[in-house]
Amino acid sequence: MRKLTRWITAIVFVCVVVISVLAVLDNRGRVALHFLNWATPEISVYWWLVAAFVLGVTVGWLGAGVRVLRVHAGNRRLRRDLEQSQTELARVKSSPPSI
């Protein structure tokens, strides 16, 4: 299984490298982005694509991190409630029955 994982990782890595090289070769034109009176320096279209991808990945990771923190906080609350319920159940079980 470990060998299969390594092969899949290697194949994915090679595909990413090939796609990156093809993207660089295909997008060599230089462009500047204009917004109102502001303009960026002229750089290759490829680098704008890479910047957009990196920004998207970063925003995705931050969003996922917030979600994970919320889930962990919910789990802590549920564990605390479970411990209280188990303590109360043990107390009720150990008390003598009242008739």
C-alpha positions, -999 to 999 in steps of 0.1 A, spaced: 0 0 0 28 24 8 45 17 -25 12 24 -43 9 57 -24 45 67 -35 37 59 -71 5 79 -71 23 108 -54 51 107 -80 27 106 -109 7 136 -95 40 155 -90 51 148 -126 17 159 -139 19 191 -119 54 198 -133 44 191 -169 12 212 -166 32 241 -151 58 240 -178 31 239 -205 14 268 -188 46 288 -187 52 281 -224 17 290 -234 12 321 -213 44 341 -219 26 373 -228 31 402 -204 1 421 -191 -6 448 -166 -39 449 -146 -56 482 -145 -82 493 -118 -93 529 -118 -61 549 -117 -40 521 -104 -20 497 -126 2 467 -117 36 461 -133 36 441 -165 43 404 -157 36 372 -175 0 358 -176 13 327 -160 24 345 -128 -10 361 -125 -25 326 -128 -1 313 -101 -9 342 -78 -47 337 -82 -42 300 -75 -21 306 -44 -46 332 -31 -74 308 -36 -56 280 -18 -48 303 11 -83 315 14 -95 279 13 -71 268 40 -81 298 62 -118 289 57 -112 253 65 -92 262 95 -120 283 109 -144 254 103 -121 230 121 -118 253 151 -155 255 153 -159 218 151 -132 213 179 -150 238 201 -183 219 195 -166 186 203 -152 200 236 -187 212 246 -202 178 237 -175 160 257 -182 181 287 -219 175 285 -213 138 281 -191 137 312 -218 155 332 -244 131 319 -223 101 328 -216 115 362 -252 121 369 -261 86 356 -235 70 379 -249 90 408 -285 79 400 -275 42 396 -256 42 429 -285 58 449 -310 34 466 -342 30 447 -371 50 461 -405 34 461 
